[in-house]
């Protein structure tokens, strides 16, 4: 798993689980943490159990993600919501916010950006693909904080511009709605969207300056990461974060 040392300074434990170490078989091999994939629910349940064992956290709460900008608050009573059964997931929402200690929240991804924002008393986790970013999910997540200069942000592994050719309509939508404009690379007449740099710009535009991110591309490393763009039918990673 990948950890986020920047967040530890804020009293937040956060980890992105890579695909190894689980019980699922191809094309979900092996630590698939998403129910809505076509994988057997018994496999997903066992993998989630293995994940929290490795993380040394209680069961995490998840939301039904919708590539939108909806936000759910996760009080102590909602701890572990949707962990065992997707019918009990929170939302629909792509942002989870909690100020409770010892209540982990998770976003599920396979190419989309997992973003975690933390102040000394609030934790916000967001799932952000191009649709969410075009809809304004980054400024919406940032708006949960009154003092954005005091927020630390972390962005985990996601699809890189090396593997993310998009049409001009996608760039236009992101340009309009992201809050900071689209970061695009042009290669031989093709457009590639840099989701991570786009989100970083939106965070900065929202007043968040303390930002750390990994440059790892999910589509570049099939042995470590699921990639929906690369494989279609595939598993999901979880980015899990908890206020200590
Ligand atoms: Zn790549």
Boltz pocket constraint, residues with backbone or C-beta under 6 A from the ligand:
constraints:
  - pocket:
      binder: B
      contacts: [[A, 159], [A, 160], [A, 161], [A, 162], [A, 163], [A, 217], [A, 218], [A, 219], [A, 220]]
      max_distance: 6.0
